[in-house]
Amino acid sequence: MIEAGILVSLAVDGSASNDSSNMLSEIRNALLLSRLRDNEHWLTARDVLWMATRGGAQVLGRNDVGELTVGKQADLAMFSLDSLEYAGGMSDPLASLVFTVRTSPVDYLIINGKVQVRNGKLDFDEKKHIKEHNRVSAEMLKKASQNSGIKFIGE
């Protein structure tokens, strides 16, 4: 698709269509799936990062996001590579981040200018948000069942 000039993006959304909402996992999966083709078509860590950032902005038709540039919006996920998972991978830290299955949470997460995760710890009431998420999910399932006649698990 890239060679044909098609805009390509990688993303995650809600739990209904992505089991873990883990962007690093999706980036890694895209890279590894490319390895099923002949090696001249293999994607690199930089290719999949581009798809997940600038490619995503292009697909959405947005020029205010997608790269760290003055004047553009940015949510930032920051990862310390000073952990056992990444030992020996500092010759290419980006490839190390993409190829490794990270077992620890993001170290810092800044969304819309507000720190949401600091030193791997949430800066908000996680249990409250999970409870609200489950309430909304149950409500959506109930409405979907009423509209479709399908009985969903958990009703």
C-alpha positions as CSV (number, residue, x, y, z in Angstrom):
1,M,0.0,0.0,0.0
2,I,2.8,2.4,0.8
3,E,4.5,1.7,-2.5
4,A,1.2,2.4,-4.2
5,G,0.9,5.8,-2.5
6,I,-1.9,4.8,-0.2
7,L,-1.9,6.6,3.1
8,V,-1.2,4.1,5.9
9,S,-1.7,4.5,9.6
10,L,-1.4,2.4,12.8
11,A,-3.7,3.1,15.7
12,V,-5.6,1.6,18.7
13,D,-9.0,2.6,19.9
14,G,-11.4,1.1,22.5
15,S,-11.4,-2.4,23.9
16,A,-14.3,-3.4,21.6
17,S,-11.8,-3.6,18.6
18,N,-8.4,-3.9,20.2
19,D,-7.8,-6.2,23.1
20,S,-5.2,-4.2,25.0
21,S,-5.1,-0.8,23.5
22,N,-1.4,-1.1,23.5
23,M,0.1,1.0,20.8
24,L,3.6,-0.4,21.2
25,S,2.1,-3.9,20.6
26,E,0.4,-2.7,17.4
27,I,3.6,-1.1,16.1
28,R,5.5,-4.3,16.9
29,N,2.8,-6.5,15.2
30,A,3.0,-4.4,12.1
31,L,6.7,-4.7,11.9
32,L,6.7,-8.4,12.5
33,L,3.9,-9.1,10.0
34,S,6.0,-7.4,7.4
35,R,8.6,-10.1,8.0
36,L,6.2,-12.6,6.4
37,R,7.2,-11.0,3.0
38,D,10.5,-11.1,1.2
39,N,13.1,-9.1,3.1
40,E,13.2,-6.2,0.6
41,H,9.6,-5.4,1.8
42,W,10.4,-5.6,5.5
43,L,9.4,-2.6,7.6
44,T,11.8,-1.0,10.0
45,A,11.2,0.4,13.4
46,R,11.3,3.9,11.9
47,D,8.7,2.9,9.2
48,V,6.2,1.7,11.8
49,L,6.8,4.7,14.1
50,W,6.2,6.9,11.1
51,M,2.9,5.1,10.3
52,A,1.8,5.5,14.0
53,T,2.5,9.2,14.1
54,R,2.8,11.2,10.9
55,G,1.0,8.5,8.9
56,G,-1.9,8.7,11.4
57,A,-2.0,12.5,11.0
58,Q,-2.1,12.2,7.2
59,V,-4.9,9.6,7.2
60,L,-7.0,11.9,9.4
61,G,-6.2,14.9,7.2
62,R,-4.6,16.7,10.1
63,N,-1.6,19.0,10.0
64,D,-1.7,20.0,13.7
65,V,-0.5,16.6,15.0
66,G,1.8,13.7,14.0
67,E,5.2,15.1,14.8
68,L,7.0,17.0,17.6
69,T,7.2,20.4,16.1
70,V,6.6,23.9,17.6
71,G,3.0,24.8,17.2
72,K,1.6,21.3,16.9
73,Q,-0.4,19.4,19.5
74,A,1.2,16.4,21.1
75,D,0.4,13.7,23.6
76,L,3.6,12.2,24.8
77,A,4.3,8.7,26.0
78,M,7.8,8.4,27.5
79,F,9.6,5.2,28.2
80,S,12.8,4.7,30.2
81,L,15.0,2.2,28.4
82,D,17.0,1.6,31.6
83,S,15.4,-1.7,32.4
84,L,16.0,-5.4,32.0
85,E,13.8,-5.6,28.9
86,Y,16.1,-3.3,26.9
87,A,19.5,-4.4,28.2
88,G,21.9,-4.7,25.3
89,G,19.6,-2.7,22.9
90,M,21.1,0.7,23.1
91,S,22.8,0.5,19.7
92,D,19.3,1.3,18.4
93,P,17.0,2.5,21.2
94,L,14.0,2.9,18.9
95,A,14.3,-0.6,17.5
96,S,14.8,-1.9,21.0
97,L,11.5,-0.2,22.1
98,V,9.6,-1.6,19.1
99,F,10.9,-5.2,19.1
100,T,10.7,-5.7,22.9
101,V,7.5,-6.7,24.6
102,R,7.4,-4.1,27.4
103,T,6.3,-5.6,30.7
104,S,6.2,-2.4,32.7
105,P,3.8,0.6,32.3
106,V,4.8,3.8,30.5
107,D,7.0,6.0,32.7
108,Y,5.4,9.3,31.8
109,L,2.3,10.1,29.8
110,I,1.2,13.6,29.0
111,I,-2.2,14.1,27.4
112,N,-3.3,17.5,26.3
113,G,-0.5,19.1,28.4
114,K,-1.5,17.3,31.6
115,V,0.7,14.6,33.2
116,Q,-1.5,11.5,33.5
117,V,1.3,9.0,34.4
118,R,4.3,10.0,36.4
119,N,7.1,7.5,37.2
120,G,4.9,4.7,36.1
121,K,2.1,5.7,38.5
122,L,-1.3,7.0,37.4
123,D,-2.1,10.6,38.4
124,F,-5.9,9.9,38.5
125,D,-8.4,7.6,40.2
126,E,-8.1,4.5,38.0
127,K,-10.8,2.5,39.9
128,K,-13.3,5.3,39.4
129,H,-12.6,5.4,35.6
130,I,-12.8,1.6,35.3
131,K,-16.1,1.6,37.1
132,E,-17.4,4.3,34.7
133,H,-16.0,2.5,31.7
134,N,-17.8,-0.7,32.7
135,R,-21.1,1.2,33.3
136,V,-21.0,2.8,29.9
137,S,-20.0,-0.5,28.3
138,A,-23.0,-2.3,29.9
139,E,-25.3,0.4,28.8
140,M,-24.1,0.1,25.2
141,L,-24.5,-3.6,25.3
142,K,-28.1,-3.3,26.6
143,K,-29.0,-0.8,23.8
144,A,-27.3,-2.9,21.2
145,S,-29.3,-5.9,22.4
146,Q,-32.5,-4.0,22.3
147,N,-31.9,-2.7,18.8
148,S,-30.5,-6.0,17.3
149,G,-32.3,-8.7,19.3
150,I,-28.9,-10.3,19.9
151,K,-28.3,-11.4,23.5
152,F,-24.8,-10.4,24.5
153,I,-22.7,-12.1,27.2
154,G,-22.9,-10.2,30.5
155,E,-26.4,-8.8,30.0
